[in-house]
Structure formats: C-alpha cells, structure tokens
C-alpha cells in the first residue's frame, strides 16, 4: 500500500495566498454603488491606484470622486492629480457610453 506525503507548509502557503487574493478582490467591489459606478471604478483601476471609501472612489490616496461620478464630482489632491483624474474619468465615461450604445 503506497502512502502519499502531504506537504502541509505548501498547502498552508497556498491557502494564505488564496485568502489574500479573495480579500483584495472583495475590497475592489463597492458596497451600495450602481453598476455604472463599479464600471468607472474598474476602468480607473486599470491605470491608477484606487480604492473605495464607502461610495467615494479614492484615487492615488488623495483625489476623491463622489456620486454621480462626473468630472465635476472630482475633489482634492494636487491640481495636476485632480486634472488627471478628471481627464481619465471623462475618457472612461465616454468609452462606457459608447460600449453601452453598441450593445
């Protein structure tokens, strides 16, 4: 009868990694936000570091984007960071609208 050897350290490391990945993914999902807001968050996250603060998207730990997530809803940060977020937000909203119109 053959017996398998189980590497418990390896299994524990894989479990820890899976838990960290699941926690990171959960933090990327807004609670109490619209599908559009989540799409904007996801789009911004492709080029900029973002996280949720309740229903506010925080970009680069300094610029805040509040509902309804329009360029005029951008506040905080340096003038350069603020302008960059507004430009990316405008571009992403146009892209999302174009994608919605083509479906």
Secondary structure, DSSP 8 states (H G I E B T S, - for coil): -------HHHHHHHHHHHHHHHHHHHHTS-SS--HHHHHHHHHHHTTS-EEEETTEEEETTTEEE-TT--GGGEE-S-HHHHHHHHHHHHHHHHHHHHHHHH-
